[in-house]
Amino acid sequence: MKRLALVVALTLAPIAVVSPVEASKPWLCPKYTAQIKKTFPRKDWRTMDRVMHRESKCVKNAVGWNYRKPQTHRDCRDNGYFPNRQRCKAVKSWDTGLFQINSSWSTITTRLCGKNTRSTILMQPDCNFRVAKWLYQNGGLRHWQGNSN
């Protein structure tokens, strides 16, 4: 009987990865809950929801510009339109979409989504999730940790 209880406990253990307290918290990006659950391991569902909210506030066409030091957006003499801003010499790189995928991942983006990041393909949630999944599988959450640069 003890063996049966142990087998049942070990079988059900992976199911109870999310604590009741964590499970009771509201989703920050409820529109993308199903896609998060389909894309990432159960243990990281809530974490990836929070990453998406922190990175883009759940806005699929969010763009974050990274400028060369000491330059800023004021060094770009354009109207802020995406293709024009990409050509600005002050821009070092940019982060696009729900998970704010950096433009340096253009090779992976092209392989997974069929187009280059110079287009707006990463603003499409399906593509952004595919690249985010690849990044997660090849480095985990470290891709979304801040740095001091």
N, C-alpha and C positions, 0 to 999 in steps of 0.2 A: 504494500500500500504506500509506503514511503517513497519507493522508486517511482510509482505512478504520479504521486504529487510532485516529485522533483522533475519528472519529464514534462508534466503540464506546466509547471512554473518556468522551466527553461524555454518551452515552446512559446509561451505567452509573453515572456520578458521583452522581446524586441518590439512588441506592439505597444507597450507602455513606456515608450521613450519620452514622450512629451508629458510633463507633469500636469496635474489637474489645474494648478495655478496658471501655467503657461497656456494651456488649452482654453482657459476661460477668457483670456485677453482677446479683444477684438482684432480682427485683421486690419492692418493699416492700408492695404491696397486690395479691398475685397473684389474688385473687378478682375484681378489676376490670380485669385486664390486657386482656382482649378488648374491653371497653367503652372503655378508654383508646385502644386501637389504632383502634377504629371512629370515635371522636369527634375526636381531635386529629391534627395532622400528625405524620408519622413523626419528624421532628427533635425534637419535644417530648414524645414518649412517656414517656421516663424522667423528664423534668422534671415532667410532670404527675403521674406516679406519686409522686414525692417531695413535690410540693405536697400531694397528697391525704393522704399519710402525715403530713406536718407539721401540716396543718390539723385532721385528725380521727382520726388513727391508724387510718384505714380503717373507722371506725365510722359506719354510715349514719345513725344517729339522734343524732349528736353535736350538742350545742348549746353555743355560747359566748355568754355574756352580756356586754354592754358597758354599763358604768354611768356615770352622770353624775358628774363630779368634784365633790366629794370623796367621793361615796357608794360603798357596796360592797354585796355580797350581804346584809350584816347589816341594811341599811335596808329590805329586803323582808321583810315579816312574812307569809310564806306557806310552804307545804310544798315549794317548789321544783318543783311540777308545772307543766309548760310553759304552759298557758293562764293560770294564776294569776300566774306570774312575768312574763308579757308585760304585765300590767296594773300592775305595780309602778312607782311614780313614779320610783324610782331607776334604772330601766332606760332607757338611751338607745336601744339597738338590740340585735339578737342575730344570731348567725351560725349557720346550720343546715346539717347534712348533711355529706357526704363532702368537698366543697370549701369548706365553711363560707361559704355564700352569705349576705350581709348582708341584713337585713330591709328595708333601703332599696331593694332591687331588687324590691319587690312588684309593680310594674307589669309588668316584664319577666317575672317568674315567672307572673303571671296570664295574660299573653299566650302564654307557651310551655307552661304546664302546666295552665291552666284553673282554677286556684284561687289564693287569696291566701296570702301567706306567714304570715299569722296562723294558718293551719292547719298541719298537719304534712306538707304535700305535698313540701317540700324534703328530707324524710327518706327519700323514695323515690328510689333511685339513678337511675332513668331521668330524672326531673324535674331532679335535681341536676346530672346530666351535661348536660342540654339548656341549663340556665341557665349552667353553667360554659363550655360551648362558645360561647354567645352573648357572654359576657364576654371570653373569649379572642379571639374574632373582632372585638371592639370595644374594644380596648385591650391585648390580649396579656397577658403575665404580670404587668403592673403591678398588676392587681387583687389579686394575692396577695403583693405586697411589703408589708412592715411599714411603719408610720409611727410618728411620735413623739408622737401625740396621747394 
